[in-house]
Amino acid sequence: MQTVATRELVENFVEALLQRNLEKIVSLFSDKVDWYIPGPEALAPWLGKRNSRKQVEDFFRQLWQQTEPISGKLDPIFAEDTFAVITGSFSVRMLQTHKIFESLFFIQIAVENGLIVRYRLLEEGYGLSIALKA
């Protein structure tokens, strides 16, 4: 039963993300969240750790102000109990440099009380560094 609820929450997250529906995305996160996206924070200030729903909102605002989506592909979502993994690939144009960044990605999500409490995103950091350098 919990696996089904987790899968539905993650599917709602993906749908909101594809629509760039910030209000819906943020509503799926707990007030307190353990969020981490490693990478070159000096070049991409949206990366790093976040602890709150407000910081998650700030992340998406910063990311969307700096990037233009080009394409994306999602693999089937893996969900078990309160954990889920989303994998796929994407390409975006970095608006600062007009360079294209392409990467595989892996998102790990943990859910408690119907909200996302843990979020990890891994992407290709070296390629991101190259795309952000003029």
Protein Blocks (a to p, Z undefined) as FASTA:
>chain_A
ZZmmmmmmmmmmmmmmmnopaklmmmmpcfbdcdddedjfklmmmgccdfbfklmmmmmm
mmmmmpccfbdcddddddehjbccdddddddddfklopacddddddddddeehiafbdcd
dddfklmmmmmpZZ
